[in-house]
Amino acid sequence: MGHHLFIDEVNLSMDELYTIVTNKAAKGKKGSILAIIAGTKSEIVIKHLQKIDLKKHNQVTEITLDMANSMKLIAKKSFLKAIQLIDRFHVQKLALEAIQEVRIRLKLEALDQENTAIVEAKSNKTPFFFKRIF
């Protein structure tokens, strides 16, 4: 049976970034943390991960990571047989940001239409009825 790892960057203090590699099977208990590497530069992290026995590298079948290119490269170069999975929290965040962007655009368009209708009502000397949809 293969191993499932997580790889992510963590900011432990002011601008001190670390790359953390953890083992899913340990469920936060002893043996969860496989590596803590100072920095997030792919070439440095890969160099440190290559110190792990190749036999253990080949046992890794899945690795969960964020969408950063550096993390993808680390996973690709360090765990050749592993399938890369994107962390669902990063996907959710991206989707929510896209929805928020559309929501704001639609709200601004609705406000523009309302303002245009107010100006037209004033110039035509007709009543304007306030009808907000959000």
C-alpha positions in Angstrom: 0.0 0.0 0.0 1.3 3.5 -0.9 1.7 6.5 1.3 -0.2 9.8 1.0 1.8 12.9 1.9 0.9 16.6 2.3 3.3 19.4 1.3 2.7 23.0 2.2 4.4 26.2 3.0 4.0 27.7 6.4 4.9 31.2 7.7 6.0 30.5 11.3 7.1 34.1 12.1 7.7 37.3 10.2 8.7 36.3 6.7 10.2 33.0 7.9 8.8 30.5 5.4 9.2 26.8 5.8 8.1 23.8 3.7 6.4 21.1 5.7 6.0 17.5 4.5 3.6 15.4 6.5 2.3 11.8 6.4 -1.5 11.5 6.2 -1.6 8.1 7.8 -0.1 9.3 11.1 -3.2 11.5 11.6 -1.3 14.2 13.5 0.3 11.8 15.9 3.9 10.5 16.1 5.5 10.2 12.7 3.2 12.9 11.1 6.0 15.3 10.3 8.5 13.9 7.8 10.4 17.1 7.0 10.5 20.8 8.0 12.7 22.7 5.6 13.7 26.3 5.9 12.5 28.2 2.8 10.2 27.3 -0.1 12.6 27.5 -3.0 12.0 24.3 -5.0 15.7 23.5 -5.6 16.6 23.7 -1.9 13.6 21.7 -0.8 14.2 19.0 -3.5 17.8 18.8 -2.4 16.8 18.0 1.2 14.1 15.6 0.2 16.5 13.6 -2.0 18.3 12.7 1.2 15.4 10.4 2.0 15.9 6.8 0.9 14.8 6.3 -2.7 12.8 3.2 -1.7 10.7 5.4 0.6 10.2 7.9 -2.2 8.8 5.3 -4.4 6.3 4.2 -1.8 4.6 7.6 -2.0 1.5 7.3 -4.3 -0.3 10.5 -3.6 0.8 14.0 -2.5 -1.6 16.8 -1.6 -0.4 20.4 -2.2 -1.5 23.9 -3.0 -1.5 25.4 -6.5 1.9 27.1 -6.2 4.2 26.1 -9.0 7.1 25.6 -6.6 5.1 23.0 -4.6 4.2 21.2 -7.9 7.8 21.1 -9.0 8.9 19.8 -5.5 6.3 17.0 -5.7 7.1 16.1 -9.3 10.9 15.9 -8.8 10.9 14.4 -5.3 8.1 11.8 -5.6 8.1 10.5 -9.2 5.4 7.9 -8.8 3.0 10.1 -6.8 -0.2 11.5 -8.1 -0.5 15.2 -7.3 -3.8 16.3 -5.7 -4.7 20.0 -5.1 -5.7 20.8 -1.5 -9.5 21.3 -1.5 -9.2 24.4 0.7 -7.2 26.2 -2.0 -9.7 25.2 -4.6 -12.6 26.5 -2.4 -10.8 29.7 -1.8 -10.2 30.2 -5.5 -13.9 29.5 -6.3 -15.1 31.9 -3.6 -12.9 34.7 -4.9 -14.3 34.2 -8.4 -17.9 34.2 -7.1 -17.2 37.4 -5.1 -15.7 39.1 -8.2 -18.8 38.3 -10.3 -21.1 39.4 -7.4 -19.3 42.8 -7.2 -19.4 43.3 -10.9 -23.1 42.5 -11.1 -23.8 44.8 -8.2 -22.0 47.7 -9.8 -23.8 47.1 -13.1 -27.2 47.2 -11.3 -26.2 50.4 -9.5 -25.2 52.0 -12.9 -28.6 51.0 -14.4 -30.4 52.4 -11.4 -28.5 55.7 -11.6 -29.2 55.9 -15.4 -32.9 55.3 -14.7 -32.9 58.1 -12.0 -31.3 60.6 -14.4 -33.7 59.7 -17.2 -36.7 60.0 -14.8 -35.5 63.5 -13.7 -35.0 64.7 -17.3 -38.4 63.3 -18.3 -40.0 64.7 -15.2 -41.5 61.3 -14.4 -41.5 59.5 -11.0 -38.7 57.0 -10.4 -39.7 53.9 -8.4 -36.9 52.4 -6.3 -36.5 48.7 -7.2 -33.5 47.1 -5.8 -32.8 43.4 -6.4 -30.0 42.8 -3.9 
